[in-house]
Amino acid sequence: MVPSLSSKEFYLFQKYIEEQCGICIGQDKAYLIESRLSKLLVDSGLPSFEALYQKIRTGRDKSIAEKVVDAITTNETLWFRDKIPWQTMEDLFLPKYIKDLREGKKSEIKIWSAACSTGQEPYSTAMFIDHYLQSNNIKDIRLSQFKILATDISSTVLEVAKMGKYDSISIMRGLHETYKTDYFKNEGRVWHLSENIKAAVQFKQFNLQSSFLFLGKFDMIFCRYVMIYFSDIFKKEVLSKIASALNPGGVMFIGSSELFNDYKENFHMKQHKTGVYYEVKG
Ligand SMILES: C[S@@+](CC[C@H](N)C(=O)[O-])C[C@H]1O[C@@H](n2cnc3c(N)ncnc32)[C@H](O)[C@@H]1O
């Protein structure tokens, strides 16, 4: 039988998780820690959550520490999530980026998917750009002129993302038939993403708690459905670091159901059709 999580153990893990990844778990969500770490506790053969905590704290077993972060983070994602990024890309940003590339104002366009989970977000971006170029018969601009960086704290989701292989359930979630036909081949129940789309995305493990300085500057940053799990202080820090990582005129997308007031210091909220995006100030 799995031992239950005491209040003391809850506080130990709560503090540890916030330190490691910025995720803030209130006492009303103690069950989350208990349910998500139970399997890990059983697999480890340790007698209690406190023993598991002590093992992680020694820092000698990095894999168990990673497993805790993996178990706690929510990796829910799907293809072409929300309408606004794709609508604004089609109506506003891709025409602008293509003009800038043609006029030599930019040599490349840099896009960052800052909590990419299993890859659906950056791969949707790459497929969308490729599809746009082809359907508008644009031959002088190539997908390779768009550099897409995709990062996540979890090495486990990044391994899945890098493989570019998806099962029939995840392939159904949000993917239009045209994209499925044009960019995937199936072998039994496994769907393989085409090599040119895989090659357009570079994956890296990255914790949003780290400095963004060495990543360089971006024209577009997706930071969706991750800040909702952070404390207000950390959310504010991430928003300010994102603003500093954007080129002038650069834009950020957050999830359409996320609503923060803290953006006002660094961003203008812009309405486009039924949604909003955030343009960096300055
Ligand atoms: C719910 S998924 C969102 C995926 C994608 N952005 C989307 O909207 O479909 C959140 C992701 O954030 C990652 N994450 C959580 N804390 C993080 C941190 N501190 N740094 C980087 N990634 C983090 C998780 O591992 C998870 O894959």
The ligand as an SDF file (V2000), in Angstrom:
LIG
                    3D

 27 29  0  0  0  0  0  0  0  0999 V2000
    0.7280   22.3180  -20.6320 C   0  0  0  0  0  0  0  0  0  0  0  0
    2.2570   22.1560  -21.4970 S   0  0  0  0  0  0  0  0  0  0  0  0
    2.0370   23.3840  -22.7520 C   0  0  0  0  0  0  0  0  0  0  0  0
    2.6080   22.9520  -24.0800 C   0  0  0  0  0  0  0  0  0  0  0  0
    2.3940   23.9540  -25.2410 C   0  0  0  0  0  0  0  0  0  0  0  0
    2.9930   25.2270  -24.9450 N   0  0  0  0  0  0  0  0  0  0  0  0
    0.9330   24.1310  -25.5630 C   0  0  0  0  0  0  0  0  0  0  0  0
    0.3690   25.1930  -25.2650 O   0  0  0  0  0  0  0  0  0  0  0  0
    0.3210   23.2180  -26.1240 O   0  0  0  0  0  0  0  0  0  0  0  0
    3.3720   22.9670  -20.3470 C   0  0  0  0  0  0  0  0  0  0  0  0
    4.8470   22.6040  -20.5190 C   0  0  0  0  0  0  0  0  0  0  0  0
    5.6160   23.4890  -19.7180 O   0  0  0  0  0  0  0  0  0  0  0  0
    6.7650   22.8030  -19.2530 C   0  0  0  0  0  0  0  0  0  0  0  0
    7.3240   23.5110  -18.0920 N   0  0  0  0  0  0  0  0  0  0  0  0
    6.8460   23.5820  -16.8260 C   0  0  0  0  0  0  0  0  0  0  0  0
    7.6550   24.3260  -16.0610 N   0  0  0  0  0  0  0  0  0  0  0  0
    8.6600   24.7630  -16.8570 C   0  0  0  0  0  0  0  0  0  0  0  0
    9.8120   25.5780  -16.6440 C   0  0  0  0  0  0  0  0  0  0  0  0
   10.0800   26.0900  -15.4510 N   0  0  0  0  0  0  0  0  0  0  0  0
   10.6370   25.7990  -17.6820 N   0  0  0  0  0  0  0  0  0  0  0  0
   10.3620   25.2730  -18.9120 C   0  0  0  0  0  0  0  0  0  0  0  0
    9.3000   24.4910  -19.1690 N   0  0  0  0  0  0  0  0  0  0  0  0
    8.4550   24.2390  -18.1490 C   0  0  0  0  0  0  0  0  0  0  0  0
    6.2180   21.3960  -18.9220 C   0  0  0  0  0  0  0  0  0  0  0  0
    7.2320   20.4330  -18.9030 O   0  0  0  0  0  0  0  0  0  0  0  0
    5.1910   21.2000  -20.0420 C   0  0  0  0  0  0  0  0  0  0  0  0
    5.7240   20.4430  -21.1030 O   0  0  0  0  0  0  0  0  0  0  0  0
  1  2  1  0
  2  3  1  0
  2 10  1  0
  3  4  1  0
  4  5  1  0
  5  6  1  0
  5  7  1  0
  7  8  2  0
  7  9  1  0
 10 11  1  0
 11 12  1  0
 11 26  1  0
 12 13  1  0
 13 14  1  0
 13 24  1  0
 14 15  1  0
 14 23  1  0
 15 16  2  0
 16 17  1  0
 17 18  1  0
 17 23  2  0
 18 19  1  0
 18 20  2  0
 20 21  1  0
 21 22  2  0
 22 23  1  0
 24 25  1  0
 24 26  1  0
 26 27  1  0
M  CHG  2   2   1   9  -1
M  END
$$$$
